[in-house]
């Protein structure tokens, strides 16, 4: 199985250097390919000898193990990327994953908060604590800018352009985008900076990160999840929410307000507008009103 080990190492380097993927994405791809490696190892199959039928048997085993269609699809996607890389490098002569089909997925609509629920969460932040102003600023940035949690924790002061009214975000694949910066975000960040952050003993290398813990170090993804879960519990919110819920709510409320889908795609940093279009399914009454208002067959004149 030595060739597997070498190929995976080179594949990981390719994803990092050529594709510019995040550490989390690279780790996910490597883990997915490793599942195939374990399967092939049990049958003494070398990477160069893998066929379409081997892959079909592997996918069947995933199904038998009870993995959801979404999990199966993710693993298959990783495998396709892997064999695509081997083809690109001429390490194999035929791609065995070419005809491998993804399982059909039901479109799962994300949980969305109402404007009132978001207001309640923000108001629930206790500003008398040392973490209060920071946590309030975090919620404002998540909702007003629609950032991913990884983008939030990596946000730097050099990314903020108050005079121009935008924030620079480094998204997936190190792709840069500009997102409008609301006045409420500016107020909350400056309040946190003045009241709390300026009094922290900041660790070397963390000076430019906006959101820090009490030890003066960059916040982690886990900490953001904990903050949001605690606030949801405080207002007795029964919905299952995460930092990503604010991103979904940001997009949905823009759609409901009549914002252009392409503009939302740009602000969210989506590669494809198909990803953004999921938000148009979240408010059927909005769609109905839009059709009745703008479709020529519904004109009464």
C-alpha distance (Angstrom), angle and dihedral (degrees) to the residues before:
residue distance angle dihedral
X1 . . .
X2 3.82 . .
X3 3.80 92.3 .
X4 3.83 89.3 57.3
X5 3.81 90.3 54.8
X6 3.80 93.3 49.0
X7 3.80 93.8 45.4
X8 3.80 93.0 50.1
X9 3.81 91.9 48.9
X10 3.82 90.5 51.1
X11 3.82 91.2 43.7
X12 3.82 90.7 54.3
X13 3.82 90.3 50.3
X14 3.81 89.2 50.0
X15 3.82 92.1 52.1
X16 3.78 91.2 48.7
X17 3.80 101.0 42.6
X18 3.82 104.9 27.0
X19 3.80 101.3 29.3
X20 3.81 97.0 32.1
X21 3.82 92.4 -142.9
X22 3.79 123.0 170.5
X23 3.80 122.0 -99.3
X24 3.83 90.4 -108.2
X25 3.83 93.2 51.7
X26 3.81 92.6 47.8
X27 3.80 91.0 48.9
X28 3.82 90.6 50.3
X29 3.83 92.6 51.1
X30 3.82 91.9 47.1
X31 3.82 91.4 49.5
X32 3.81 91.7 50.0
X33 3.80 92.9 50.8
X34 3.81 89.6 46.0
X35 3.82 88.8 60.4
X36 3.80 88.7 58.8
X37 3.81 90.5 45.9
X38 3.81 90.8 55.0
X39 3.80 90.4 49.7
X40 3.82 92.6 48.8
X41 3.81 92.1 45.0
X42 3.80 89.7 58.6
X43 3.81 88.2 56.6
X44 3.83 98.3 37.1
X45 3.81 92.8 -117.3
X46 3.82 117.0 157.5
X47 3.81 121.3 -143.4
X48 3.82 92.4 -111.7
X49 3.81 91.1 51.2
X50 3.83 98.0 53.0
X51 3.81 112.9 123.2
X52 3.78 134.6 -169.3
X53 3.81 89.4 -102.5
X54 3.81 91.0 54.9
X55 3.79 89.3 53.4
X56 3.81 92.2 47.0
X57 3.81 89.7 53.2
X58 3.80 89.7 48.6
X59 3.81 92.1 51.7
X60 3.81 90.2 47.8
X61 3.80 88.3 54.2
X62 3.83 89.9 52.4
X63 3.79 88.5 53.3
X64 3.80 92.1 48.0
X65 3.80 89.6 51.8
X66 3.79 88.1 60.5
X67 3.81 98.8 -111.6
X68 3.79 113.4 162.7
X69 3.79 120.0 -109.3
X70 3.80 88.9 -110.6
X71 3.82 92.4 54.1
X72 3.81 90.9 46.6
X73 3.80 90.3 50.5
X74 3.79 91.8 51.7
X75 3.80 92.7 50.6
X76 3.82 92.3 47.2
X77 3.80 89.5 50.0
X78 3.81 89.8 54.2
X79 3.79 91.6 48.8
X80 3.80 91.8 50.1
X81 3.79 90.1 51.1
X82 3.80 90.1 50.2
X83 3.80 96.2 50.9
X84 3.80 89.9 41.5
X85 3.80 87.4 58.5
X86 3.84 92.0 48.4
X87 3.82 89.0 52.7
X88 3.81 91.1 47.8
X89 3.80 90.1 54.1
X90 3.84 92.8 43.8
X91 3.79 90.3 -120.2
X92 3.81 90.7 131.8
X93 3.80 129.6 28.7
X94 3.82 98.1 -144.1
X95 3.80 132.4 32.2
X96 3.85 107.2 -126.9
X97 3.81 91.2 -169.2
X98 3.81 95.1 57.2
X99 3.82 94.9 99.1
X100 3.80 94.9 34.5
X101 3.81 108.0 123.8
X102 3.77 127.2 -146.1
X103 3.82 117.4 -123.9
X104 3.78 113.5 -105.9
X105 3.77 111.1 -97.3
X106 3.75 127.2 -151.8
X107 3.78 107.8 -134.0
X108 3.78 105.6 -107.5
X109 3.78 111.4 -152.2
X110 3.80 113.8 -141.9
X111 3.80 123.1 -119.1
X112 3.80 111.3 -97.7
X113 3.79 131.2 -163.3
X114 3.77 123.8 -140.8
X115 3.80 118.9 -122.5
X116 3.81 88.1 -108.1
X117 3.82 92.0 53.1
X118 3.80 91.2 50.4
X119 3.81 90.4 49.0
X120 3.81 89.6 50.1
X121 3.81 92.0 51.1
X122 3.80 92.1 49.6
X123 3.81 91.8 46.4
X124 3.82 89.7 49.9
X125 3.80 91.1 66.1
X126 3.82 109.5 108.7
X127 3.81 103.8 -131.6
X128 3.81 92.7 -171.2
X129 3.81 91.2 72.3
X130 3.81 124.3 81.2
X131 3.81 90.8 -114.5
X132 3.83 95.3 44.5
X133 3.84 101.1 88.1
X134 3.81 90.1 43.2
X135 3.80 93.9 49.8
X136 3.79 92.0 47.8
X137 3.80 90.3 51.5
X138 3.81 89.5 49.3
X139 3.82 92.3 54.9
X140 3.79 91.5 46.9
X141 3.81 91.9 51.9
X142 3.82 93.5 45.8
X143 3.80 93.1 50.8
X144 3.82 102.4 32.4
X145 3.83 95.6 44.3
X146 3.83 101.3 29.3
X147 3.80 93.8 -133.3
X148 3.79 128.1 171.8
X149 3.81 113.4 -117.7
X150 3.83 91.0 -111.1
X151 3.81 89.4 53.3
X152 3.79 91.2 49.3
X153 3.80 97.2 52.9
X154 3.82 90.9 46.5
X155 3.81 94.2 49.7
X156 3.82 112.5 126.2
X157 3.80 134.2 -163.0
X158 3.79 88.5 -117.8
X159 3.83 87.2 62.6
X160 3.81 92.6 61.6
X161 3.80 119.1 91.5
X162 3.79 105.0 179.7
X163 3.81 96.9 171.4
X164 3.80 92.8 50.8
X165 3.81 91.8 41.1
X166 3.79 101.8 -126.4
X167 3.80 143.2 98.9
X168 3.80 123.9 -138.7
X169 3.81 112.5 -132.0
X170 3.78 127.1 -165.5
X171 3.81 104.5 -149.8
X172 3.80 137.5 175.9
X173 3.79 115.1 -29.8
X174 3.83 89.4 15.9
X175 3.80 89.3 -75.1
X176 3.77 113.0 160.0
X177 3.79 123.9 -140.3
X178 3.79 136.9 170.4
X179 3.80 120.9 -127.6
X180 3.82 124.7 -171.0
X181 3.80 112.8 -104.0
X182 3.80 113.8 -138.1
X183 3.79 123.2 -144.0
X184 3.83 90.2 -118.4
X185 3.83 90.6 58.4
X186 3.79 91.3 49.4
X187 3.82 91.5 49.7
X188 3.83 94.3 48.6
X189 3.81 95.5 45.7
X190 3.82 92.4 48.1
X191 3.81 90.5 46.9
X192 3.82 91.4 51.6
X193 3.80 91.3 44.9
X194 3.80 92.9 51.1
X195 3.81 100.2 40.3
X196 3.81 103.3 35.2
X197 3.78 117.4 4.0
X198 3.81 96.0 52.7
X199 3.82 89.1 60.6
X200 3.81 96.2 51.8
X201 3.78 124.3 104.3
X202 3.81 95.6 -126.1
X203 3.79 119.0 -149.6
X204 3.80 119.3 -123.4
X205 3.81 111.2 -90.2
X206 3.82 93.6 24.0
X207 3.82 98.4 77.3
X208 3.81 95.9 104.9
X209 3.82 98.1 46.0
X210 3.80 111.2 101.5
X211 3.79 100.9 -150.1
X212 3.80 116.6 53.9
X213 3.80 136.3 168.7
X214 3.82 122.5 -121.1
X215 3.82 89.7 -88.0
X216 3.80 91.1 60.3
X217 3.80 96.5 -107.2
X218 3.80 132.2 123.9
X219 3.81 114.0 -83.3
X220 3.81 119.6 -110.8
X221 3.80 128.8 -129.4
X222 3.81 89.7 -113.5
X223 3.79 91.8 56.6
X224 3.82 91.5 55.0
X225 3.82 90.1 52.1
X226 3.82 90.6 50.4
X227 3.82 92.6 49.8
X228 3.80 92.1 52.4
X229 3.81 95.3 43.8
X230 3.82 90.5 51.3
X231 3.81 92.3 50.5
X232 3.82 91.6 48.1
X233 3.80 89.3 52.7
X234 3.81 90.6 48.5
X235 3.82 93.1 58.7
X236 3.82 92.8 36.6
X237 3.80 92.5 -117.2
X238 3.80 107.4 177.4
X239 3.81 96.2 -162.8
X240 3.79 118.9 100.4
X241 3.79 103.1 -118.0
X242 3.79 139.1 174.9
X243 3.83 135.4 172.3
X244 3.82 87.5 -81.4
X245 3.82 89.9 61.3
X246 3.80 88.9 71.2
X247 3.81 89.8 53.3
X248 3.82 90.8 51.2
X249 3.80 90.6 47.3
X250 3.82 91.3 48.5
X251 3.82 91.0 55.1
X252 3.80 95.4 41.7
X253 3.79 94.3 50.3
X254 3.80 90.4 49.4
X255 3.82 90.2 51.4
X256 3.80 90.7 48.9
X257 3.79 89.4 49.7
X258 3.81 90.8 55.5
X259 3.81 100.0 -104.0
X260 3.80 119.1 163.8
X261 3.81 112.8 -96.2
X262 3.81 92.5 -137.0
X263 3.81 90.8 53.3
X264 3.81 90.6 51.5
X265 3.81 89.8 48.5
X266 3.81 89.2 55.0
X267 3.81 93.3 47.7
X268 3.82 93.0 48.4
X269 3.80 92.9 45.1
X270 3.82 93.7 -127.3
X271 3.82 115.8 169.1
X272 3.80 91.8 -148.4
X273 3.78 130.0 32.9
X274 3.84 86.9 -137.3
X275 3.81 87.3 73.9
X276 3.80 90.4 52.2
X277 3.81 93.1 47.4
X278 3.80 91.3 70.7
X279 3.81 86.8 80.6
X280 3.79 91.4 62.2
X281 3.82 87.5 66.2
X282 3.78 93.2 58.2
X283 3.78 99.3 75.4
X284 3.79 111.9 38.5
X285 3.82 92.7 173.8
X286 3.81 89.5 58.1
X287 3.82 90.5 51.9
X288 3.77 92.2 46.8
X289 3.81 91.7 51.7
X290 3.81 90.7 47.2
X291 3.82 91.8 52.8
X292 3.81 93.6 45.9
X293 3.80 90.7 48.5
X294 3.79 101.9 43.9
X295 3.83 109.7 22.8
X296 3.84 110.4 103.1
X297 3.83 92.4 -137.7
X298 3.78 90.0 62.1
X299 3.79 94.6 56.0
X300 3.80 113.8 121.4
X301 3.79 93.9 -160.6
